[in-house]
Amino acid sequence: MLHKRKIPCLIPHAIDQDPHFRLTRDILPKIGHYKPASIQCSFLPPLSGLSGKMSSSKEETAIYTTDTSKEVKKKIKKYAFSGGKDTIEEHKKHGGNPDIDVSFQYLRYLFEQDDEKLKKIYEDYKSGKLLSSELKKITIEKINAFLKEHQRKREEARNKIEEFIFKG
């Protein structure tokens, strides 16, 4: 039996879902429900830096949780779009653009939890103190540390699957 209670809700969603939620916000009050509130989230950019989101069907656009440390290193070095300049000399003189640099975005969204460290990386990259290759190295190390632990826990969980399967 469905309960017909009015329950306020907050819905996080990415920009591609906005038309759906705008329609929902218009219709729900007309049928006696609260208008849902929504918060727009942004996509983690694909390694290519192009607009849009990562695609699991294009290996070079994403880091997978099953990637080896070598695969992560190769993908970041080869495919991660850089906000750096064309030459080291230009980069040191003019600095890079962390706002479009994929390695920095990965640190910002997922892998650097210390806001002060992130701010320093941002400022050093923008000033030219930190090179693109150095930023990529930091990102590779952070991703690989995360994946090493994640993959260890996944293997540990594999042995416990039977405990959670319903046998009715």
N, C-alpha and C positions, 0 to 999 in steps of 0.2 A: 504494500500500500504506500502510495506517495503522500508525503506530508506537504501541505501547501502553506509553507511559512515564508514570510518575506525575510530574506537573508541578504544583507549588503555584501558585496564582494569587490575585490580589487583584482584586476586581471593584468599580469605583465604580458606584454606581447611585442613582437618586432613590427617594424613599419609595414611589412608586407601583409599583415593581418588587420591593419587599420580600417580599411573599408568595411570589413565584417563587423568590427566593434562599433563603428559609427552607426551602422544600421541597427545593431542590437540596442545601442543606447537610445535610439529613437523609438523603437518598438516596445521594449519592455515596460516603460511607464504606462503605455496605452493599454496594456493587458494586466495592469495591477501589480507590477513588480518594481523594485528599486531599479534605478538606472545604474548600471555597473560603472565603477571607476576603472580607468585603465592607465597603466604606465607604459610608455614606449621604451623598449630596450633596443640596443643597437646590435648588429651582427658582428661577430668576430670576423675580421676580413680574411679572405682567402690569401694564401701565401703570395699570390701574384700581385696583391694590392689593388686589383681591379674592384670596382664597386660590386656590391652583391654579397653573397655569402659563400662559404666553403661548400664544396660538393664532394660527397663521398664517392662519386663515380669518376672523379678526376684526381688521381693519386697525387699529382704535383701541386694540388691546391690546399692540401690539408695534412695535418699531423694526426696519425691514427694512434689509438691507445695500444695497438699491437706492434707499432714500429720499434725497430731496434735502435740503439744509440747511434749506430752508423747511419741508418736511414734518416734519423732526425737531423744529424749533422749535415748530411748531403742535401736534404730538402731545404733546410734553413740557408745554407751557403749558396745553393744553386737557384732556388725559387723564391725565397723571401724578398719581397720588394723592399728596396732601401730608400730612405729619405736623404741619403748622403749625396755628396757632390761627385762629379765624374773623376776627379783626381784627388789624391791625398792632400796635395797642396791647396787646392780649392776648398776642400772640406775643412782643413785646419784654419783657413782664412775666413770662410763664410759660415761654417757650421752646417749641420744637417737639419732636416725637418722631421722631428720625432712624431709629429701629428699624422704623417702619412707612412712612416716607417713600420712595416709589419712586425719586425722583431720587437720594437718598442710597444706596439699595441698588444702583442702577446704577453709581454711583461705586465703591462698596465691592466689588462683584463683578468689574467689568470695567475701569473707566476711570481710577481714581486709583491709581497704583502706589506712590506715596510714603505710607507708613504715618503719618508725622508730619503731613503735609497732611490726610490723611483724619481723623486724630484731632482736629486743629484744627477742621475743618469740622463734625465730630460735636459737639464741645464748644460751638462757637459757635452752632450751630443749636439745640442743647438749652438753651443759656442765653438764647436770644432775640437774640443779637448778629447772627446771620445770618438773614435773612428767607427765606421759601419762594421768593419770586421770585428772590432772589439765588442760592439753591441750584439752582434750575432753570436759571438762566443758566449757572452753572458746568457743569452736566451737559450742557446743549445744546452748549456750546463743546467739551467733551471728546468727545462723541459725534460731532460734525461733523468734528473734527480726525481722529478715527479713520476715519470713513467716507470722507473726502476721500482719504486715503492708500490705503485698501482699494479704493475704486473706481478709482483710478489704476492700482494693481497688477493689478486684474481686467482692465482694458482692455489693459494691456501683455501680459498672459497670453493674451488672446484671439488675438493675432497669432502665438502660439507653439503653438496647439492641434495643428496639422498635424504638428509634430515628435513628438508623443506618441501619435499614432494608428497602431496596428499595421496595416500593409498587407501581408497575407500572401498 
